[in-house]
Amino acid sequence: MSGHLKFGGLLLVMQAETEKKGGARIPLYRQISDTLLAGIRDGKFPVGSFLPGEMDLISRFDASRHTIREALRVLEDMGMVARQRGRGTVVLSTDAAPAFVQMVRSPSELFSYPDTSLFSTPLRGAGCSR
């Protein structure tokens, strides 16, 4: 299944769910996030500008709202955009912010770390810049 996407005046041809990388299918949300990422890095969406709204992205990519939100979440997790309720998605950076996250599955696993380990949780909005 292939779809033609009008994206900023350019006609992009994308194959939904059929593009392969190393023999594995690339999910549609990932294809969308990769397309938006390329737009950010190429200067189509400069730092400080807003990405198109969800409804616009839904029609451009012929995807569900859930798929679009997942694609935007990928960019947000990379530290490249910030989603603002009622305003949209603003571009913060053209480069991904490195992040290291250690998953902890249970409290007992948390307590197995040495006493010298530092445990912190990020606070949103409380004077933190992002």
Secondary structure, DSSP 8 states (H G I E B T S, - for coil): -EEEEEETTEEEEEETTT-EETTEE--HHHHHHHHHHHHHHTTSS-TT-B---HHHHHHHHT--HHHHHHHHHHHHHTTSEEEETTTEEEE--SS----------SHHHHTTS-TT-------SSSS---
